[in-house]
């Protein structure tokens, strides 16, 4: 394992935690507009349709993946600006 990868680890972990929280906030806001409800459905909610459950899960996964990718790429770019090395 090279030095830049080791140095990036704590930075990457903190960034991952922050991006997870941000993704949760973004998803809730998107769901309010798409689902027109305050709270997304739980998979075991008997009152909700399959369509609602699968739509919410798909949307949540897409939001989390997009936010994580943006945070990972931004973090690696910032790390390179600070150290001159890409954290690979």
Buried (B, 14 or more C-beta within 10 A) or exposed (E): EEEBEEBBEEBBEEBEEEBEEBBBEBBBEBBEEEBEEEEBBEEEEEEBEEEBBEBBEEBBEEBBEEBBEEBBEEBBEEBBEEEEBEBE
